[in-house]
């Protein structure tokens, strides 16, 4: 059995020594836990007892703790019933086990022993919290600022919206309105700064980050090179949210290349090809990138795999054109494989024209290029010779 907090213990070795009561008692609660309440609540005396019918959490609610809005967990009736059944206090009849039960509760086996404590535990609602509701004062200021902006009173609109941001800085509409006001005044730098700050209040909104990126590009002008890293940052935030946004991934790769990060651009295009196999758009960019990197063999390897796939799955080919046939032929020229490139180009051209199963004689015909003559070609002559002339 443990003694009560205010119980004075007299040990046998103290004999007749008189017990001197303490003039004051030291609180067993670490005052650092409630530093914010020190100015509002005086230290309780030892003999000051809280009434049984008073809610022990009332002072926490009055000071902003334990409110319904700040609660992170969902109430689970099954968990609550299990907790009530397992955490019943022992009755007086269980005198032998009462001490062990109290020790068990002190070690953390009580009603709130981890079941509702840590975020993410049993019964806890996971994920981001719901956005806070704007205060009434914010709504009034934001509405008045919008009206002033519509009326063309930009000075008053800025003053009102800045006051609204001071009250609820997490509200994106106020930052967006401030950006629009600055844009109307022609101050693009301030507009961008306002929108940039506002974007971080909505870190999961792809439209906001895209809007910021466009505004950065719009104001870049001759200082485009210094603005592009911020564009990459915005595109990266969008890709973190929506990994399947291939249009933004293509744009980020293009910015990488413009900044001179050719290796990063090549890596981006190859990652796109892994998720969108044989993308003609990615293949075109890869050919240019690897020519710049002087690694045409790698480009030729990737292109050959895709060309083979196109021949086997013609129904899945999208956007392949004669320009792509020409790119494929040029890759062979860069690596000095002219004969192989010529043969591959002829075969690919026959397939592209729908002559995949044409007369195999052309596969070994290397005397000239009469096969591709538009008029009086050998193929046309042979067909005309087979047409019967009698009866015409």
C-alpha positions, 0 to 999 in steps of 0.5 A, spaced: 500 500 500 502 506 498 501 512 502 496 518 500 500 524 498 498 528 504 499 523 509 505 523 514 509 517 516 512 515 523 517 510 522 519 506 528 526 508 529 523 515 530 521 513 537 518 519 541 520 524 536 514 529 535 512 530 528 512 537 525 507 539 520 510 542 514 508 549 513 507 549 506 506 543 501 510 542 495 505 540 489 506 533 486 505 536 479 510 539 475 509 547 474 512 547 468 506 543 465 501 548 466 506 555 465 500 558 461 495 557 467 500 560 473 498 567 472 490 565 473 490 560 478 494 560 485 497 554 488 492 550 492 493 549 499 494 542 502 487 542 505 483 545 499 479 539 496 476 539 490 468 538 491 466 531 488 461 533 484 465 538 480 468 536 473 476 535 474 476 538 467 472 544 467 478 548 468 482 545 462 476 547 458 475 554 460 482 555 458 482 552 451 483 545 452 479 539 451 474 542 446 470 539 441 474 542 435 481 540 438 479 533 439 483 528 434 479 522 435 473 518 433 469 515 439 468 508 438 462 505 442 466 498 442 472 501 445 468 504 450 465 498 452 471 494 452 474 500 456 468 500 461 469 492 462 476 492 463 477 498 467 472 497 473 474 499 480 475 494 485 470 493 490 471 493 498 470 485 497 476 485 493 481 487 499 486 482 497 487 485 490 486 492 491 493 494 492 495 491 486 489 494 482 491 501 484 499 499 482 496 497 475 492 503 474 499 507 476 503 504 471 498 506 465 493 501 465 487 505 467 482 508 462 486 513 458 492 508 458 494 509 450 487 507 448 485 515 446 492 518 448 497 518 442 494 520 435 494 514 430 492 509 436 486 505 437 480 509 436 483 515 433 481 518 426 487 519 422 489 524 416 489 531 416 484 535 421 478 539 418 480 546 416 478 551 421 472 556 420 474 563 419 472 568 425 466 572 424 471 578 424 475 575 418 468 574 414 466 582 415 473 584 413 474 580 407 467 582 405 469 589 406 475 588 402 472 585 396 467 590 396 473 596 396 477 592 391 470 592 386 469 599 387 477 600 385 479 603 392 485 599 392 488 602 398 482 601 403 482 594 400 489 592 402 488 595 409 482 591 410 485 584 407 491 585 411 487 586 417 483 580 415 490 576 414 492 578 421 486 575 424 486 568 420 493 568 416 491 560 415 485 563 410 487 562 403 482 567 400 485 573 403 492 572 400 489 570 394 485 577 394 491 581 396 494 578 390 489 580 385 489 587 388 497 588 387 496 585 380 490 590 379 495 595 381 501 593 376 505 590 382 507 583 380 512 582 385 508 583 391 502 579 387 507 573 387 509 574 394 502 574 397 500 568 392 506 564 394 505 565 402 497 563 401 499 557 397 502 554 403 496 555 407 493 550 402 499 545 401 495 540 397 491 544 392 494 543 385 491 548 382 494 553 387 501 551 386 499 551 378 497 558 379 503 560 382 508 557 377 504 561 372 505 567 375 512 566 376 513 565 369 509 571 367 513 576 371 520 573 370 521 577 363 529 577 362 530 574 369 527 568 367 533 564 369 533 566 376 525 565 376 525 558 374 528 554 380 521 557 384 517 554 378 521 547 379 519 548 386 511 549 384 511 543 379 514 538 384 509 540 390 504 538 384 507 532 383 508 530 390 500 531 390 498 528 384 504 523 381 500 521 375 500 529 372 504 527 366 503 534 363 506 537 369 512 532 369 513 534 362 514 541 364 518 540 370 523 536 365 523 542 360 525 547 365 530 542 368 533 542 361 532 550 360 536 550 367 542 546 364 540 540 368 540 535 362 541 529 367 535 530 371 531 532 365 533 525 362 531 521 368 525 525 368 523 522 361 525 515 363 521 515 369 515 517 365 516 512 360 516 507 366 509 509 367 507 510 360 511 505 356 512 507 349 510 514 350 512 518 343 512 524 346 517 522 351 521 518 346 522 525 342 525 529 348 529 523 350 532 523 343 534 530 344 537 529 351 541 523 349 544 527 343 546 533 348 549 528 353 553 524 347 549 518 349 546 516 343 546 509 344 542 509 350 537 513 346 537 508 340 536 502 345 530 505 348 527 507 341 528 500 338 524 497 344 518 502 342 519 501 335 518 493 336 512 494 340 509 498 335 510 493 330 507 488 334 501 492 337 499 497 331 492 498 335 496 501 341 500 506 337 498 514 338 501 520 335 507 516 331 508 520 325 513 520 319 517 525 323 518 520 328 521 515 323 526 520 321 528 521 328 529 514 328 533 514 322 538 520 324 539 516 331 543 510 327 547 516 323 549 519 330 552 512 331 555 511 324 550 505 323 548 507 316 547 500 313 543 498 319 539 504 319 537 504 312 535 497 313 531 499 319 528 505 316 525 501 310 522 496 314 519 501 318 516 505 312 513 499 309 510 498 316 507 505 316 504 504 309 501 498 311 506 494 307 508 489 312 507 483 308 509 486 301 513 482 296 519 480 300 524 481 294 524 489 297 528 486 303 534 485 299 534 490 294 539 495 295 541 497 287 537 504 288 530 506 291 525 505 285 521 502 291 519 508 293 518 512 286 511 515 286 510 514 279 511 508 274 514 504 280 516 496 279 510 495 283 505 499 279 508 496 273 507 489 275 500 490 277 498 493 270 501 488 267 497 483 270 490 487 268 487 483 262 486 488 256 481 484 252 474 487 252 476 494 254 
